[in-house]
């Protein structure tokens, strides 16, 4: 017995690389420009970072206690250096944990 398989009719032609020409490939990661929260106009801008201000510092720490890199936090190099300095001071005074 012969089984016939039906194929869906091709509606659009494929180009040389096998993609359909009618739509663009979607980007895997949507790129979004990050801004340093201390440089742009924000409530954080004019407040100096303080080692006693644990609530503000916890933004820059992961839930395991690691310091978030500037790639994720969006800080500029200057302010990332300041953040790390203050975080380490807060750790030393056991306001923040080294590990959780
Ligand atoms: Zn900055």
py3Dmol code that shows the C-alpha trace and the ligand (Angstrom):
import py3Dmol

protein = """\
ATOM      1  CA  UNK A   1       0.000   0.000   0.000  1.00  0.00           C
ATOM      2  CA  UNK A   2       1.274   3.384  -0.905  1.00  0.00           C
ATOM      3  CA  UNK A   3       1.080   6.188   1.640  1.00  0.00           C
ATOM      4  CA  UNK A   4       1.013   9.632   0.245  1.00  0.00           C
ATOM      5  CA  UNK A   5       2.464  12.416   2.344  1.00  0.00           C
ATOM      6  CA  UNK A   6       1.132  15.796   1.676  1.00  0.00           C
ATOM      7  CA  UNK A   7       3.377  18.748   2.003  1.00  0.00           C
ATOM      8  CA  UNK A   8       2.326  22.222   2.887  1.00  0.00           C
ATOM      9  CA  UNK A   9       2.561  24.383  -0.187  1.00  0.00           C
ATOM     10  CA  UNK A  10       5.417  26.810  -0.250  1.00  0.00           C
ATOM     11  CA  UNK A  11       4.064  30.272  -0.001  1.00  0.00           C
ATOM     12  CA  UNK A  12       7.312  32.222  -0.101  1.00  0.00           C
ATOM     13  CA  UNK A  13      10.562  31.467  -1.803  1.00  0.00           C
ATOM     14  CA  UNK A  14      13.661  30.744   0.236  1.00  0.00           C
ATOM     15  CA  UNK A  15      16.751  32.789  -0.431  1.00  0.00           C
ATOM     16  CA  UNK A  16      20.272  31.391  -0.855  1.00  0.00           C
ATOM     17  CA  UNK A  17      20.758  30.818   2.862  1.00  0.00           C
ATOM     18  CA  UNK A  18      17.435  29.041   3.314  1.00  0.00           C
ATOM     19  CA  UNK A  19      15.586  31.869   4.981  1.00  0.00           C
ATOM     20  CA  UNK A  20      12.250  33.220   4.022  1.00  0.00           C
ATOM     21  CA  UNK A  21      12.640  36.533   2.377  1.00  0.00           C
ATOM     22  CA  UNK A  22       9.538  38.179   3.715  1.00  0.00           C
ATOM     23  CA  UNK A  23      10.718  38.691   7.297  1.00  0.00           C
ATOM     24  CA  UNK A  24      13.896  39.641   9.086  1.00  0.00           C
ATOM     25  CA  UNK A  25      15.435  37.242  11.613  1.00  0.00           C
ATOM     26  CA  UNK A  26      14.639  38.340  15.144  1.00  0.00           C
ATOM     27  CA  UNK A  27      17.595  39.269  17.333  1.00  0.00           C
ATOM     28  CA  UNK A  28      18.282  36.814  20.135  1.00  0.00           C
ATOM     29  CA  UNK A  29      19.149  39.526  22.643  1.00  0.00           C
ATOM     30  CA  UNK A  30      17.500  42.879  22.446  1.00  0.00           C
ATOM     31  CA  UNK A  31      20.214  45.422  22.999  1.00  0.00           C
ATOM     32  CA  UNK A  32      19.352  48.248  25.309  1.00  0.00           C
ATOM     33  CA  UNK A  33      21.644  51.081  26.195  1.00  0.00           C
ATOM     34  CA  UNK A  34      22.474  51.070  29.895  1.00  0.00           C
ATOM     35  CA  UNK A  35      23.151  54.242  31.796  1.00  0.00           C
ATOM     36  CA  UNK A  36      25.209  54.858  34.867  1.00  0.00           C
ATOM     37  CA  UNK A  37      22.691  55.726  37.555  1.00  0.00           C
ATOM     38  CA  UNK A  38      25.137  58.130  39.181  1.00  0.00           C
ATOM     39  CA  UNK A  39      25.886  60.039  35.977  1.00  0.00           C
ATOM     40  CA  UNK A  40      22.396  60.566  34.568  1.00  0.00           C
ATOM     41  CA  UNK A  41      19.832  62.784  36.227  1.00  0.00           C
ATOM     42  CA  UNK A  42      18.386  60.542  38.876  1.00  0.00           C
ATOM     43  CA  UNK A  43      17.707  60.798  42.616  1.00  0.00           C
ATOM     44  CA  UNK A  44      20.982  58.927  43.109  1.00  0.00           C
ATOM     45  CA  UNK A  45      23.038  61.534  41.303  1.00  0.00           C
ATOM     46  CA  UNK A  46      23.599  64.131  43.960  1.00  0.00           C
ATOM     47  CA  UNK A  47      23.766  61.757  46.886  1.00  0.00           C
ATOM     48  CA  UNK A  48      27.233  60.528  47.717  1.00  0.00           C
ATOM     49  CA  UNK A  49      27.453  56.775  48.155  1.00  0.00           C
ATOM     50  CA  UNK A  50      27.813  55.884  51.808  1.00  0.00           C
ATOM     51  CA  UNK A  51      28.945  52.616  53.343  1.00  0.00           C
ATOM     52  CA  UNK A  52      26.263  52.920  56.028  1.00  0.00           C
ATOM     53  CA  UNK A  53      23.491  53.132  53.437  1.00  0.00           C
ATOM     54  CA  UNK A  54      23.006  49.375  53.129  1.00  0.00           C
ATOM     55  CA  UNK A  55      19.640  49.567  51.359  1.00  0.00           C
ATOM     56  CA  UNK A  56      21.135  51.453  48.431  1.00  0.00           C
ATOM     57  CA  UNK A  57      24.210  49.227  48.342  1.00  0.00           C
ATOM     58  CA  UNK A  58      22.223  45.998  48.148  1.00  0.00           C
ATOM     59  CA  UNK A  59      21.290  46.825  44.556  1.00  0.00           C
ATOM     60  CA  UNK A  60      24.929  46.164  43.611  1.00  0.00           C
ATOM     61  CA  UNK A  61      25.121  42.783  45.356  1.00  0.00           C
ATOM     62  CA  UNK A  62      23.676  39.489  44.118  1.00  0.00           C
ATOM     63  CA  UNK A  63      21.546  37.382  46.413  1.00  0.00           C
ATOM     64  CA  UNK A  64      24.614  35.235  47.097  1.00  0.00           C
ATOM     65  CA  UNK A  65      26.565  38.312  48.150  1.00  0.00           C
ATOM     66  CA  UNK A  66      28.733  38.816  45.099  1.00  0.00           C
ATOM     67  CA  UNK A  67      29.384  42.281  43.732  1.00  0.00           C
ATOM     68  CA  UNK A  68      27.483  42.896  40.505  1.00  0.00           C
ATOM     69  CA  UNK A  69      29.746  43.767  37.592  1.00  0.00           C
ATOM     70  CA  UNK A  70      29.389  47.033  35.729  1.00  0.00           C
ATOM     71  CA  UNK A  71      28.232  45.099  32.676  1.00  0.00           C
ATOM     72  CA  UNK A  72      25.052  44.241  34.552  1.00  0.00           C
ATOM     73  CA  UNK A  73      24.636  47.277  36.773  1.00  0.00           C
ATOM     74  CA  UNK A  74      25.429  49.714  33.965  1.00  0.00           C
ATOM     75  CA  UNK A  75      27.778  51.783  36.102  1.00  0.00           C
ATOM     76  CA  UNK A  76      30.577  53.701  34.444  1.00  0.00           C
ATOM     77  CA  UNK A  77      34.144  52.784  35.388  1.00  0.00           C
ATOM     78  CA  UNK A  78      34.537  55.711  37.737  1.00  0.00           C
ATOM     79  CA  UNK A  79      31.407  54.984  39.706  1.00  0.00           C
ATOM     80  CA  UNK A  80      31.918  51.208  39.672  1.00  0.00           C
ATOM     81  CA  UNK A  81      35.264  51.765  41.390  1.00  0.00           C
ATOM     82  CA  UNK A  82      33.523  53.902  44.002  1.00  0.00           C
ATOM     83  CA  UNK A  83      30.762  51.315  44.504  1.00  0.00           C
ATOM     84  CA  UNK A  84      33.257  48.477  45.004  1.00  0.00           C
ATOM     85  CA  UNK A  85      35.284  50.555  47.461  1.00  0.00           C
ATOM     86  CA  UNK A  86      32.176  51.348  49.528  1.00  0.00           C
ATOM     87  CA  UNK A  87      30.883  47.759  49.342  1.00  0.00           C
ATOM     88  CA  UNK A  88      34.141  46.352  50.647  1.00  0.00           C
ATOM     89  CA  UNK A  89      34.131  48.872  53.472  1.00  0.00           C
ATOM     90  CA  UNK A  90      30.579  47.811  54.371  1.00  0.00           C
ATOM     91  CA  UNK A  91      31.614  44.144  54.275  1.00  0.00           C
ATOM     92  CA  UNK A  92      34.547  44.769  56.557  1.00  0.00           C
ATOM     93  CA  UNK A  93      32.240  46.423  59.081  1.00  0.00           C
ATOM     94  CA  UNK A  94      29.863  43.432  58.648  1.00  0.00           C
ATOM     95  CA  UNK A  95      27.011  45.615  57.423  1.00  0.00           C
ATOM     96  CA  UNK A  96      26.937  43.373  54.350  1.00  0.00           C
ATOM     97  CA  UNK A  97      27.892  39.702  54.189  1.00  0.00           C
ATOM     98  CA  UNK A  98      30.839  38.355  52.185  1.00  0.00           C
ATOM     99  CA  UNK A  99      28.819  35.262  51.235  1.00  0.00           C
ATOM    100  CA  UNK A 100      25.232  34.184  51.803  1.00  0.00           C
TER     101      UNK A 100
END
"""
ligand_1 = """\
1
ZN
Zn 28.934 57.178 36.332
"""
view = py3Dmol.view(width=600, height=400)
view.addModel(protein, "pdb")
view.setStyle({"model": 0}, {"cartoon": {"style": "trace"}})
view.addModel(ligand_1, "xyz")
view.setStyle({"model": 1}, {"stick": {}})
view.zoomTo()
view.show()
